[in-house]
Structure formats: structure tokens, C-alpha cells
Amino acid sequence: MKERIVLLSIITFLLILLYFFQNNMNTPCAFMTILIFMGVYTAYMQIAFKHRVRSQRKHPVEKNYNYKPFVSILIPAHNEEAVIEKTIENISKIEYSGYEIIVIDDRSEDNTAKVLEEICSKNPAIKYFSRTKEAFPGKSAVLNDALKIAKGDAILVFDADARVSPDFLKELVPSLEPLQVGAVQARKVIINREQNFLTKCQDNEMALDTHFQVGRDSVKGAVELRGNGELIKREALEDVGGWNIYTITDDLDLSTRMQIKGWDVRFCPDVCVYEEGVISYIPLLKQRRRWIEGSIRRYLEHFSDVLTSKDMSLRVSLDMTAYITEFILPVWMVSEVLIQSYRFIKDNPNWILSSMALSMLMCGFFFIALFYSLRKYVKLKPMENFVQSAATSIYMVILWFPLAIFIIFKIIFMKNNLAWGKTEHGNTKLCIKSVDSNKNEKSDKPAEELINV
């Protein structure tokens, strides 16, 4: 009910604002104001990033490899018999002086438990336990159960399809050392990028996410955890009371609650975790629906805490506010175009052409960000970069806009549920050309070779 009231209040305010613009001034001015704000904020992040790069060139900050907290690696597994053995094999090759691996069979209905039992009989150092059918569902509950037996001062979470290089922990851990840093997120890369159009778009989407996460990190903003490849200080995790079992996006919810408590979340673009991209549209739609709904709900749930927190920095608050607009804009844009279209049909004064042009301009903003991201992180040739940026822009508009509108409708009018919407793994072709992200270079080696599987 709280989420519904907050969202209704926000939507009502926006509609009143839209009505004011419709009746008192040229409504494209409102869009232009938003575009200018987005442009200025993006420029601010880019300037901050360039300044940090120049500063590090002049005064290099070396990683403190002597900082070596004991790390508990947690791997939840729900019906993951197809991938879990290869994942454990890969994670076991991590070269770090002190860590443990704990795998959790979360109420699986396939042979996951049997596979884990066989693995652990061969390698007793790997711990595992099975949750009963009556256990509270969801990844957050799984991780909270595992935390009770974990010994680490730092907790590293992997999905059941994760692949990393042996130096993953060595390179990621130093970023967790500063006292105010509560968690660090590695860069996510789609391992089966070249399998089909959807997986390629997902990897491009991850590159765009990397671009924005790097920007947010540069201004010490509200960097977000991504669930796979997140390293968290136990102290920070206990400070916020562990994972929230009543959320469908454990990572995003945890990020927000940590920042409310004054903890920083950092992003490491040079340390990569590879994961499978979804290969068909309907499962992808379900996955993104969960991401969007979880993201919006965590903002609504913690709305008052964000406004009243004395520990959250002003930079984080402003950055979080700026990124909330990515869910509000689709509703605003669609409402504006529909209103102007209605006025056009009724032959009333309207700004239909201006509104549509500005909507295209807003899409162009993301196209430019995609083009830059692919050039920097995927290293595509100019023409291929242009084509993929255009295709991925269309993919994102088709995927994200309807989903954002639907989720807002769902939160207001439909009953909330904790359906996790598990992503299926094990249906991909891993021997694909990939990117050696630690070197930022295109590689002709199979993905499996790049991550030493």
C-alpha cells in the first residue's frame, strides 16, 4: 500500500505539471528542460571521469594487494544442474590466499542437489547445503541463510552461470579497502554475445550500463550492485540487516539501503564477471520485467528514508534522483504524445511535431551514449558501431518503454507478489568470440579460453 500511495502521488504531481505546461506554456519547453538537465548531468559525469583519469596518470594510485580479507563466495543455485558444475570448476581456480566457496541448493526440482553432492565428495573444501521446500523463496532468503555459516569478512556473490578469470579477487578486493566503501561491483559481460541478435543487444546494454556506472562512480554517486560479481563488506551487510527477503531485486535494494546508511558502493570496470545472455524474447521480457519492477519498488519503499537520511551524501541523493527519471520519462513522453495527437485530431492548437521531434531527440541521447560505450568497451569498428548502436537503441525502446509503463500500472492497480522469475541457464553456446575485458581488447579466442574454464 505504501508503494502504491507514493507512486500515485508522484504520477499525480507529474500529470498536474503536464497539465500546467499544456495550458500555460509551450509544452516542448518542459521536454527541452529535461533534455538540458540530462545533457548537463551527463557532461558533469564525463568531466569528472576525465579528471580522475588525468589525476591518476599524474599521480598513480597503486592497489594495495596486501589488503586480503577472508572472502566467502556464495553461489545460490535453483534448478541449475546444467551449469553449476562448470561454474564451481571455474570459481575454484580463483587465485587468492583466503576464501571459501559455499553453494546453496535452493529448493531445486532437478538434479542440482545430486550434482553438488558429487562435486563436494571430490572436493571437501567446497561447502554446500540444500534448502527445504518449505523455506522462504527468493535469492535474498538464500543469501541470508548462507551468511549464517559464512566465515568471511567480505562476501562475494555469484550467479550460477558466472565465469571469471583467476585474478578476479586479487584485482577486485583492493577497491573494498577504504573505510567508507561497503561494496564493490565488477563489470558484467555477456559471454555468448555472438549467439544471436538478442544476446548481442544485451552485451551492448551491459556496455552502456558500464558507461553510466563508471560515470556515477566518478562523481561518487549512487553506484548500483548487479547481483553477479558483487563484493560486500560483512560489516556493511550486517549494518543494514542483511538482504531484504521482501524484494525481487536483492542487489538494487541492498545498494539503496547501504547508501541510505552512508556506505559507498564502488564500480570496477577493469574486473569482469561473464554471464549468459538470454537467447529468446519471452524469457528476456520476464527477466527485464523483474528488474524494472524491483528497481521501481525499491525507490518507492525507501522513498522517505532517501529524503530524510542524515547519512546519505548529497551527491548520492542527487544522482539517485536523476536516475529515477529513467522510469518516469516513458510515462511522461507517451502521455505528452497522446495528448498532442488528440489535439491534432480535434484540430485544436497543438505541438505534435515538436513533441515527436523532442521524443526522437531524447532517444538520440541514448544512441550517442551507446555509440560511445561500444567504442570504448566493445571496440567495434565505426560502421559496425553505428549499426549496432541504432539496433540496440530500437531494442531498448521496444523493450524498456512498454515494460516501464506496464510496471507502473501493475504497482498501482495489481496485487504485489514476490515471483522471482528465474532466468534459465545452460541453453547457450559458450565457444563464441568474446571480449577480453580486463585488457579492453577484442579477442579471437573462445570465451571459455578467456576465462580459463
C-alpha positions in Angstrom: 0.0 0.0 0.0 2.9 2.4 0.8 4.4 1.9 -2.6 1.0 2.5 -4.3 0.4 5.7 -2.4 3.9 7.1 -3.2 3.7 6.2 -6.9 0.2 7.6 -7.2 1.4 10.8 -5.6 4.3 11.1 -8.0 2.1 10.3 -11.0 -0.5 12.8 -9.9 2.2 15.5 -9.5 3.6 14.8 -12.9 0.1 15.0 -14.5 -0.6 18.3 -12.8 2.8 19.5 -14.0 2.0 18.3 -17.5 -1.5 20.0 -17.4 0.2 23.2 -16.3 2.6 23.1 -19.2 -0.2 22.2 -21.6 -2.3 25.2 -20.6 0.2 27.9 -19.7 3.2 27.5 -22.0 4.7 25.6 -24.9 5.0 22.0 -23.6 8.1 21.2 -25.6 9.9 23.6 -23.2 9.3 21.0 -20.5 10.9 18.3 -22.6 13.8 20.7 -23.5 14.3 21.4 -19.8 14.6 17.7 -19.1 17.0 17.2 -22.1 19.2 20.0 -21.0 19.3 18.6 -17.4 20.2 15.2 -18.7 22.9 16.6 -21.0 24.4 18.8 -18.3 24.4 15.9 -15.8 26.0 13.5 -18.3 28.6 16.1 -19.2 29.3 16.6 -15.5 29.9 12.8 -15.1 32.1 12.7 -18.2 34.2 15.7 -17.0 34.6 14.0 -13.6 35.7 10.8 -15.2 38.3 12.5 -17.5 39.6 14.5 -14.5 40.0 11.3 -12.5 41.9 9.6 -15.4 44.2 12.6 -15.7 44.8 12.7 -12.0 45.7 9.0 -11.9 48.1 9.5 -14.8 49.9 12.2 -12.9 49.7 10.7 -9.5 49.1 6.9 -10.0 47.3 5.2 -7.1 48.6 1.7 -6.7 46.3 -1.0 -5.5 47.1 -2.3 -2.0 47.5 -6.0 -2.7 48.4 -6.6 1.0 44.7 -5.9 1.9 43.4 -9.5 1.9 40.2 -10.1 4.0 39.0 -13.6 4.1 36.2 -13.9 1.4 33.1 -16.1 1.5 31.9 -16.9 -2.1 28.2 -17.6 -2.1 26.6 -19.2 -5.2 22.8 -19.7 -5.0 21.5 -22.4 -7.3 17.9 -23.1 -8.2 17.5 -25.8 -10.8 21.0 -25.2 -12.2 22.2 -28.8 -13.0 23.2 -27.7 -16.5 25.7 -25.1 -15.4 26.6 -25.4 -11.8 29.5 -27.9 -12.2 31.3 -25.8 -14.7 30.7 -22.7 -12.5 32.2 -24.3 -9.4 35.2 -25.6 -11.5 35.8 -22.1 -12.8 35.4 -20.3 -9.4 37.7 -22.9 -7.7 40.5 -21.7 -9.9 40.5 -18.2 -8.4 44.0 -17.3 -7.2 43.6 -15.7 -3.8 45.1 -16.6 -0.4 42.0 -16.8 1.7 38.5 -17.8 0.6 35.8 -20.4 0.9 33.1 -21.5 -1.6 29.5 -22.1 -0.3 26.9 -23.3 -2.8 23.3 -23.3 -1.9 20.8 -25.7 -3.5 17.6 -23.6 -3.3 14.7 -26.0 -3.4 15.7 -27.4 -6.8 13.4 -29.8 -8.5 16.1 -31.1 -10.9 19.4 -32.9 -10.2 21.2 -29.8 -8.8 21.5 -31.4 -5.3 22.9 -34.6 -6.7 25.4 -32.8 -8.8 26.6 -30.7 -5.8 26.8 -33.8 -3.6 29.1 -35.5 -6.2 31.3 -32.3 -6.5 31.7 -31.9 -2.8 32.6 -35.6 -2.3 35.5 -35.0 -4.6 36.4 -31.6 -3.2 35.5 -31.4 0.6 36.8 -27.8 0.7 33.6 -26.7 -1.1 30.6 -26.4 1.2 27.0 -26.8 0.2 23.6 -27.2 1.8 20.1 -27.7 0.5 17.1 -25.6 1.5 13.8 -27.4 2.2 10.7 -26.9 0.1 9.1 -25.0 3.0 12.0 -22.4 3.0 11.1 -18.8 2.2 11.6 -18.4 -1.6 13.9 -15.9 -3.2 17.6 -15.1 -3.6 17.7 -12.8 -0.6 16.5 -15.5 1.7 19.1 -17.9 0.2 21.9 -15.5 0.8 20.8 -14.7 4.4 20.8 -18.4 5.2 24.3 -18.8 3.7 25.5 -15.8 5.6 24.9 -17.6 8.9 27.6 -20.2 8.1 29.9 -17.9 6.1 33.2 -17.1 7.8 34.3 -14.2 5.5 34.9 -10.6 6.4 33.8 -10.0 2.9 31.0 -11.7 0.9 31.3 -12.3 -2.8 28.1 -13.3 -4.6 28.0 -15.1 -8.0 25.1 -16.3 -10.1 25.1 -20.0 -11.0 26.3 -19.2 -14.6 29.2 -16.9 -13.5 32.7 -17.2 -15.1 35.7 -15.2 -14.0 39.5 -15.1 -14.6 41.8 -16.5 -11.8 42.9 -13.0 -10.8 39.3 -11.8 -10.2 39.6 -11.5 -6.4 43.1 -10.2 -6.4 42.1 -7.3 -8.6 38.7 -6.6 -7.1 39.4 -6.8 -3.3 41.7 -3.7 -3.1 38.7 -1.4 -4.1 36.9 -2.6 -0.9 39.6 -1.4 1.4 38.6 2.3 2.1 36.6 2.6 5.4 33.6 4.2 3.8 33.3 1.6 1.0 30.7 -1.0 1.8 30.6 -2.9 -1.6 32.2 -3.1 -5.0 30.6 -4.3 -8.2 32.6 -5.9 -11.1 31.7 -5.2 -14.7 29.2 -7.7 -16.2 29.9 -9.1 -19.7 27.7 -11.4 -21.8 29.7 -14.5 -22.6 27.6 -15.6 -25.6 27.4 -12.2 -27.2 27.6 -13.5 -30.8 24.9 -16.2 -30.4 22.0 -14.1 -31.8 20.6 -10.6 -32.1 19.2 -10.6 -28.5 22.5 -11.6 -26.8 24.4 -9.0 -28.8 22.0 -6.3 -27.7 22.2 -7.5 -24.1 26.0 -7.2 -24.2 25.7 -3.7 -25.8 23.2 -2.9 -23.0 25.8 -4.0 -20.4 28.4 -1.8 -22.1 26.0 1.1 -21.7 25.4 0.2 -18.1 29.2 0.1 -17.6 29.5 3.6 -19.1 26.8 5.0 -16.7 28.2 3.1 -13.7 31.7 4.5 -14.4 30.2 8.0 -14.6 28.3 7.6 -11.3 31.4 6.2 -9.7 33.4 9.2 -10.9 31.1 11.7 -9.2 30.8 9.4 -6.1 27.1 8.9 -6.9 24.6 6.0 -6.4 26.5 3.2 -8.0 24.3 0.0 -8.0 25.1 -3.6 -7.3 24.3 -6.0 -10.1 23.9 -9.3 -8.2 26.6 -11.2 -10.1 30.1 -10.3 -9.1 29.3 -8.1 -6.1 31.8 -8.0 -3.2 30.4 -6.7 0.1 31.9 -6.0 3.5 30.3 -8.1 6.2 30.3 -5.1 8.4 28.2 -3.1 5.9 25.9 -6.0 5.2 25.2 -6.5 8.9 24.7 -2.8 9.4 21.7 -2.8 7.0 20.4 -6.1 8.4 21.4 -8.4 5.6 19.4 -8.9 2.4 15.8 -7.8 2.2 13.7 -11.0 1.7 10.7 -9.0 0.5 12.3 -7.7 -2.7 12.6 -9.3 -6.1 15.8 -7.5 -6.9 18.1 -8.2 -3.9 21.1 -6.3 -5.4 19.3 -3.0 -6.2 17.5 -3.0 -2.8 20.8 -3.7 -1.0 22.6 -0.9 -2.9 19.9 1.7 -1.8 19.8 0.6 1.8 23.6 0.7 2.1 23.7 4.2 0.6 20.9 5.4 3.0 23.2 4.2 5.8 26.1 6.2 4.4 28.1 3.4 2.8 29.7 3.9 -0.6 29.3 1.5 -3.4 32.1 1.4 -6.0 32.4 0.1 -9.5 35.4 -1.7 -11.1 35.2 -1.7 -14.9 38.6 -3.5 -15.3 37.4 -6.6 -13.4 34.9 -8.6 -15.2 32.3 -11.3 -14.5 31.0 -13.2 -17.5 27.4 -14.5 -17.6 24.9 -16.0 -20.1 22.7 -13.7 -22.1 19.0 -14.8 -22.5 18.6 -16.3 -26.0 14.8 -15.8 -26.6 12.4 -12.9 -26.3 9.8 -14.1 -23.8 12.3 -15.2 -21.1 14.2 -11.9 -21.7 10.9 -10.0 -21.2 10.3 -11.8 -17.9 13.8 -11.0 -16.7 13.6 -7.3 -17.6 10.1 -7.1 -16.1 11.6 -8.3 -12.8 14.5 -5.9 -13.0 12.3 -2.8 -13.7 9.7 -3.7 -11.1 12.3 -4.4 -8.5 14.1 -1.2 -9.2 10.9 1.0 -9.1 9.6 -0.7 -5.9 12.9 -0.3 -4.0 12.7 3.5 -4.7 9.1 3.6 -3.6 9.8 1.5 -0.5 12.8 3.6 0.6 11.4 6.9 -0.6 11.0 8.5 2.8 14.4 7.2 4.0 16.1 8.7 1.0 14.6 12.0 1.7 15.3 12.0 5.5 18.6 10.1 5.7 21.3 12.1 7.5 24.0 9.6 6.5 23.4 9.7 2.7 25.6 12.2 0.9 24.1 15.0 -1.2 25.9 13.6 -4.3 24.3 10.2 -3.9 20.8 11.8 -3.3 21.1 14.0 -6.4 22.4 11.1 -8.5 19.6 8.8 -7.3 17.0 11.5 -8.1 18.5 11.9 -11.6 18.2 8.2 -12.4 14.6 7.9 -11.1 13.7 9.9 -14.2 14.5 6.9 -16.5 11.3 5.2 -15.3 9.2 8.4 -15.2 10.2 9.6 -18.7 8.3 6.9 -20.7 5.0 7.8 -18.9 5.6 11.5 -19.5 6.6 11.1 -23.1 3.7 8.7 -24.0 1.2 11.0 -22.2 2.5 14.1 -24.0 2.4 12.5 -27.5 -1.1 11.1 -26.9 -2.4 14.4 -25.7 -0.9 16.3 -28.6 -2.2 13.6 -31.0 -5.7 14.0 -29.6 -5.5 17.8 -30.0 -4.3 17.3 -33.6 -7.2 15.0 -34.4 -9.6 17.5 -32.9 -8.0 20.3 -34.9 -7.1 22.2 -31.7 -3.8 24.1 -31.2 -1.1 21.5 -30.7 2.6 20.9 -30.7 2.5 17.3 -32.0 5.5 17.8 -34.4 7.6 19.4 -31.6 6.7 16.7 -29.1 7.6 13.9 -31.5 10.8 15.6 -32.6 11.9 16.0 -28.9 11.0 12.4 -28.2 13.3 11.4 -31.0 15.9 13.7 -29.7 15.7 12.0 -26.3 16.1 8.6 -28.0 19.1 10.1 -29.8 20.6 10.9 -26.4 20.8 7.2 -25.6 22.0 6.4 -29.1 25.0 8.7 -28.5 25.7 7.1 -25.1 25.5 3.7 -26.7 27.9 4.7 -29.5 30.4 5.9 -27.0 30.0 2.8 -24.8 30.5 0.4 -27.6 33.5 2.3 -28.9 35.2 2.2 -25.5 34.2 -1.2 -24.1 33.5 -3.4 -27.1 36.0 -1.9 -29.5 33.8 -2.1 -32.6 34.7 -0.6 -36.0 32.9 2.7 -36.7 30.3 1.5 -39.2 29.6 -1.7 -37.1 29.4 0.5 -34.0 26.8 2.8 -35.7 24.7 -0.1 -36.9 24.7 -1.9 -33.5 24.1 1.4 -31.6 21.0 2.0 -33.8 19.7 -1.6 -33.5 20.3 -1.6 -29.7 18.5 1.7 -29.3 15.5 0.3 -31.1 15.7 -2.8 -29.0 15.8 -0.8 -25.7 12.9 1.4 -26.7 10.8 -1.6 -27.7 11.7 -3.5 -24.5 12.0 -0.8 -21.8 9.3 1.7 -22.6 6.3 -0.7 -22.6 7.6 -2.6 -19.6 8.1 0.6 -17.6 4.6 1.8 -18.3 3.2 -1.7 -17.6 5.0 -2.0 -14.3 3.8 1.4 -13.1 0.2 0.3 -14.0 0.8 -3.0 -12.2 2.1 -1.4 -9.0 -0.9 0.9 -8.8 -3.7 -1.5 -9.8 -2.5 -5.0 -9.2 -1.6 -7.1 -6.2 2.1 -7.3 -5.3 3.8 -10.7 -5.4 7.3 -12.0 -4.9 7.5 -14.1 -8.1 11.3 -14.2 -8.7 11.1 -15.0 -12.4 14.2 -17.2 -12.6 16.4 -16.9 -15.6 17.1 -20.2 -17.3 20.8 -21.1 -17.8 22.6 -23.7 -19.8 21.0 -23.0 -23.2 23.9 -21.0 -24.7 26.8 -21.7 -26.9 29.9 -20.7 -24.9 32.5 -21.2 -27.6 31.9 -17.7 -29.0 34.2 -14.8 -29.9 34.2 -12.6 -26.8 36.0 -9.6 -25.3 38.9 -9.8 -23.0 37.5 -7.1 -20.9 40.4 -6.9 -18.5 42.5 -5.7 -21.5 39.7 -3.9 -23.3 40.6 -5.7 -26.5 38.7 -7.7 -29.0 39.9 -11.3 -28.9 39.5 -14.2 -31.3 39.8 -16.8 -28.5 36.7 -18.7 -27.4 35.1 -17.3 -24.3 36.0 -20.4 -22.4 39.7 -19.9 -23.0 39.5 -16.2 -22.0 38.2 -17.2 -18.5 40.2 -20.4 -18.2 37.3 -22.8 -18.0 
